[in-house]
Amino acid sequence: MLLTSTSNRFDSIVQLLTVILIFIFVLALTYFSTKLTAGLQKGRLAGSNVEILETFKIAPTKYIQVVRIGEKYFSYVVCKDTVTLLGEMTKEDILTWNKAETGPASNMNFKEIFDKFKKQQ
């Protein structure tokens, strides 16, 4: 009886470790396949003449997008089933943001940001 109880515990531990190892294997396989797919997509889009510069959500299924196609800039409304051209834009119409200043790694504290916002109004 004691031998059967010990054997059952050992089998349970072996099953648990097997399930954990299979889970880790599937997780690693998913990670590497995602990295491979992202690398292939990035390589395919690297030399592209089309670039989405900005997207703004105006409704659950409607977006305004600013797109660079070649050297020209366009704004589009993208809906679930349609894409509508709003108009062509010049390079001067495009606002560029310095990501170093506005990113989350900025060294500005809340007071500086709030004072900057008050000055704009």
C-alpha positions as CSV (number, residue, x, y, z in Angstrom):
1,M,0.0,0.0,0.0
2,L,2.8,2.4,0.8
3,L,4.5,1.6,-2.4
4,T,1.4,2.3,-4.4
5,S,0.9,5.7,-2.7
6,T,4.5,6.7,-3.4
7,S,4.2,5.5,-7.0
8,N,1.1,7.6,-7.6
9,R,2.8,10.7,-6.2
10,F,5.8,10.1,-8.4
11,D,3.5,9.7,-11.5
12,S,1.7,12.9,-10.6
13,I,4.9,14.9,-10.3
14,V,6.2,13.5,-13.6
15,Q,2.9,14.4,-15.3
16,L,3.1,17.9,-13.9
17,L,6.7,18.4,-15.0
18,T,5.8,17.0,-18.5
19,V,2.9,19.5,-18.8
20,I,5.2,22.4,-17.7
21,L,7.9,21.4,-20.2
22,I,5.3,21.1,-23.0
23,F,3.9,24.5,-22.1
24,I,7.4,26.1,-22.1
25,F,8.1,24.5,-25.5
26,V,4.9,25.8,-27.0
27,L,5.6,29.3,-25.6
28,A,9.1,29.3,-27.1
29,L,7.8,28.1,-30.4
30,T,5.2,30.8,-30.5
31,Y,7.8,33.5,-29.6
32,F,10.2,32.5,-32.3
33,S,7.5,32.1,-35.0
34,T,6.2,35.6,-34.1
35,K,9.7,37.0,-34.4
36,L,10.2,35.3,-37.8
37,T,6.9,36.5,-39.1
38,A,7.6,40.1,-37.9
39,G,11.0,40.0,-39.5
40,L,9.6,38.9,-42.9
41,Q,6.9,41.6,-42.8
42,K,9.5,44.2,-41.9
43,G,11.8,43.2,-44.7
44,R,8.9,43.2,-47.2
45,L,7.9,46.8,-46.2
46,A,11.4,48.2,-45.9
47,G,11.8,49.7,-49.4
48,S,8.2,50.7,-49.7
49,N,7.0,54.0,-51.2
50,V,3.9,53.9,-49.0
51,E,4.1,54.9,-45.4
52,I,1.2,55.5,-42.9
53,L,2.4,58.6,-40.9
54,E,-0.5,59.0,-38.5
55,T,-3.8,57.4,-37.7
56,F,-6.6,59.1,-35.8
57,K,-9.7,57.2,-34.6
58,I,-13.0,59.1,-35.2
59,A,-15.5,56.3,-34.6
60,P,-15.3,52.6,-33.7
61,T,-14.7,51.5,-37.3
62,K,-13.6,54.9,-38.9
63,Y,-10.1,56.3,-39.0
64,I,-8.4,59.3,-40.6
65,Q,-5.0,58.4,-41.9
66,V,-2.2,60.6,-43.2
67,V,-0.2,58.6,-45.8
68,R,3.0,59.4,-47.7
69,I,3.0,57.9,-51.2
70,G,6.3,58.6,-52.9
71,E,6.9,62.3,-52.3
72,K,3.3,63.3,-51.9
73,Y,1.1,63.3,-48.8
74,F,-2.6,62.4,-48.7
75,S,-5.3,62.2,-46.0
76,Y,-7.8,59.4,-46.2
77,V,-10.9,58.3,-44.2
78,V,-10.7,54.5,-43.7
79,C,-14.0,52.8,-42.9
80,K,-15.0,49.2,-42.5
81,D,-15.8,48.8,-46.2
82,T,-14.6,52.0,-47.9
83,V,-11.5,54.2,-48.2
84,T,-12.2,57.9,-49.1
85,L,-9.6,60.5,-50.2
86,L,-10.0,63.7,-48.2
87,G,-7.3,65.6,-50.0
88,E,-3.6,66.1,-50.8
89,M,-1.4,67.7,-48.3
90,T,1.9,69.5,-48.7
91,K,5.0,68.6,-46.7
92,E,4.6,71.9,-44.7
93,D,1.1,70.7,-43.6
94,I,2.7,67.7,-41.9
95,L,3.6,68.3,-38.2
96,T,6.7,66.3,-37.2
97,W,7.2,65.5,-33.6
98,N,10.5,65.0,-32.0
99,K,10.0,61.6,-30.3
100,A,12.9,62.3,-27.9
101,E,11.0,65.2,-26.4
102,T,7.5,63.8,-26.4
103,G,8.2,60.1,-25.7
104,P,7.7,58.4,-22.3
105,A,11.5,58.6,-21.6
106,S,11.3,62.4,-21.4
107,N,13.0,64.1,-18.5
108,M,10.2,66.7,-18.0
109,N,8.2,66.4,-14.8
110,F,4.5,67.0,-14.5
111,K,4.9,70.7,-13.5
112,E,6.9,71.5,-16.6
113,I,4.4,69.8,-18.8
114,F,1.5,71.6,-17.1
115,D,3.2,75.0,-17.4
116,K,3.9,74.4,-21.1
117,F,0.2,73.5,-21.6
118,K,-0.9,76.7,-19.7
119,K,1.3,78.9,-21.9
120,Q,-0.3,77.4,-25.1
121,Q,-3.8,78.5,-24.0
